[in-house]
Amino acid sequence: MTPFLKRAPVLIPLVLLVLFAGQVYAQDVRLKNIIVTNTRDDLLIYLTVEGAFTEDMQTAILSGVATTFSFYVNLHRTRSLWLDKKMVSLKITHTIKYDNLKNEFIIQRSWEDSKPITVQSIEEAEKMMTEIDSLKVIPLDHLEKGNRYQIRTKAQLSKVRLPLYLHYILFFVSMWDFETDWYTIDFIY
Amino acid sequence: MGKTPAINRTVQSIDDQKRRKREIIIIAVIVALVALLTFAENRVIHFGADFPISNTILMFILININMLLLLLLIFLVLRNLVKLLYDRKRKVMGAKLRTKLVVAFIALTLLPTIVLFFFSINFITASIEFWFNVPVEQALENSLKVGRNIYAITEDNNRFYLDRVAYQIKTKKLYEPAKHKALSHYVQVVQNAFNIHGVEVYGTNSKRITYALIPELENKPFSVISANDLQQEMNANNVRTISENINRGQLIRTIGTVPFGVKHTEAKAYVVLNVIIPQDLSERMSSISRGFEEYQQIKLLKKPIQITYYITLSIVGLLVVFCAVWFGFYLAKSITIPIMALAEGTKKVAEGDLSFTIGAVADDEIGSLVNSFNKMTKDLRGSREQLELSARMLRERNIEIEARRQYMEIVLKNVSAGVITLDADGYITTINTSAEKMLRLKSRDVLHESYRSLLWGQHLNMAREVMDSLMNAEENAVELPLKLSINGRPRSFLINLNSLKGNAGEHMGIVMVFDDLTELEKAQRMAAWREVARRIAHEVKNPLTPITLSAQRLSRKYSQELNEPVFDECTRTIIDHVDLIQNIVNEFSSFARFPTADPKPGELLPIIEETVALYREGHPNINFNIQAPPSIPILNLDRQQLKQAMINLVDNAIAAIKMDGDIAISLVLDNAADKVRIEVADSGHGISDEVKTRLFEPNFSTKKTGMGLGLTIVSTIVNDHNGSVRVRDNDPRGAIFIIELPI
């Protein structure tokens, strides 16, 4: 036992380094302009992701890598003495694919059932990918007046699929991945 | 040595317990490490979403095994390194050799590994560069450009026609609802004339007004462009192209405004020209697109691939290096452990512990060295035991010899004869106690002195003769009687000289054994005289009685008858002289059978005073002096006999002094020797040395008259009292008779 204990001061930093190596690659991606509002019938949320479209990401997209952003929106009713009740759990995906033949970007948004949107410029594509407008969270009549509610949301880059089964070999390719923290907004209906 | 089985078992079970505990600890640590590593890997490695679970698990397992192995190796190597450094600091035997071996191994493996490593990396880099070289990229890009050109050309064509068509429609105002039929007709004409696969016209409300298709597409559904697409901004050429996939191929739809090139707000209608790109062409183009895409993605991943290769190479290289290092340690251990054992063994042997043996090792030279060492110690042990044995025997012999020597010394010391040994050169080597006593010598005065320096005069001559005759091997033994005067007293010795000869006959020395025969001779003479006296007395006595009786008878018978004075005188003379003879005979007889002393405690001084008193009056010309200390102890003495002895001595003293002189009688108390000395000193004519030796013999007298028995009687009396009598010269003249009596 003692030889291990002796080596512990050497081993532990190594392991910790490896553990937190993942964090080193994380970029500085934030959610911005999170607005919770309502129409007459529904609870709506607007949000924007900032800092996701790095140069590496752009290069990857221009190389034809299909990239998917995932957005998670959870609605909880906060209860003081018990766990919060999860009322709604939404997962939204934005997928972008560049067609190098036609030199256009095809964007698919899961919460818009329409056909894929084609844009010509990367700026437009970025805008489409990073924004969520008027997403219906829950119909208003599911909410009780006077209760405290909390919306938690975060954005994440889904795993990127590499060609030619390279993902069997390249474990370290996660340089474009990002994951934001959970952003919470409390409100009282 | 072997332990008893019971102890062995307990030792084993303790070892087992320890081992099991260690194993459990190791397993626990490994599990913890695996969990930790997996967690760490999860954070770092992202597999694709469609990466099968089984493969994921497999990859994780492989990675973990690799990491664990690496960690284990690192740990082992580090431990060994630390131990080596520590040993080096402590100067443990073998540490330097181990260091050398390990360093050699490391160098031996590091060098080729590093070379291979760098070479591989360069090779990989070069290969990767080669694969991604420019011509390939150029070709792909050109293909893509060809593909793009197809779209561009199609769009261009469409735009060309769109321009014409839009102009026509605008000029003829065919977009008006009333001209619907004419529009359809025109559209059909256009389609036929220009062989466009499809021509459509949309109104401002984004609803399709009319369309015309090639015969193949007739009666098949033809999708409508959505309002969204219609309303999209035109690009630089004032057209907008969208594409759709239909089963015949790819449909390129170019939208243009009527009039051509105006904004949406001013557009009266929209014309869409559709061109179908055949399926196979379309497929080829998409495959070109895909290929290029993949190529570009791989290009993106060039760096990561390189990094992966580097990392893999590094891991493998590290594994190799650590394996080599560990192997170096192992080999070093197999060499240094026997060497250390040997070193310790030699140290122990130097200290004297010969029971050390080294366990057998491998078969090689070191093994044979170890075996030789063991054999050497065994031999050393054997010879040491032998040495101890012979030392012991030697000690015992020495003790024996010493004991014998001491015994001989004691014997010599206590033997009554005197023993003097001389070496070959005449130096005295030993002299025993009896010799010292007899000759009145001290050994330290004569030891290691030559006889030539100790003797002189006629003695020296005699000695020389004797020595010569002995040394010249004429005789081996010489016996000679010798009369010497020791301290003024005459002694008679019988000397036996033996020459000591060595093995080769060389003269080694002389041993002299002598006995003091003085007393013996005296006694012999005494006995002889006694016998003579007895005989004479006996023989003479017998006829005396008849003579006396006859004379008496004659006197009785004829004295009155004859009344002759001559007769009476003669018979009287006969009787008197016979009486005289009788007395003499009686004296003889009494000498022969002297009555034994009857000692009773008494004082000595009165006897002497009485004796002196007898003579004092009768000899006024002699000065009598009595000296006595105040305390003379009471002695056991026969008063009568001692008085007789004193009388005899004083008689002699007086006889020695012719005219006047001194007679001094002194009593001396010798406490040290427990003796009382009576010294009768006269200033007479003295006694010569020759006479001194015969003084106490019977019938020896220097007087004209006398039987010479006086001193003999004195001697007998004194001897009966366990004392001794002797004579020596008085200073300046005369003689001193000394009687010593024990207390």
Interface residues (C-beta under 8 A of the other chain):
Chain A: M1 P3 F4 R7 V10 L11 V15 V18 L19 F20 A21 G22 Q23 T59 A60 L62 S63 G64 V65 D99 N100 L101 K102 N103 K115 T118 Q120 S158 K159 V160 R161 L162 P163 L164 L166 H167 Y168 I169 L170 F171 F172 V173 S174 M175 D177
Chain B: R22 I25 V29 L36 L37 F39 A40 E41 R43 V44 I45 H46 F47 G48 A49 D50 F51 N55 M59 I63 L71 F75 L78 R79 L144 G147 R148 Y151 S226 N235 I242 S243 M285 S286 I288 S289 R290 F292 E293 E294 Q296 Q297 I298 K299 L300 L301 P304 I305 I307 T308 I311
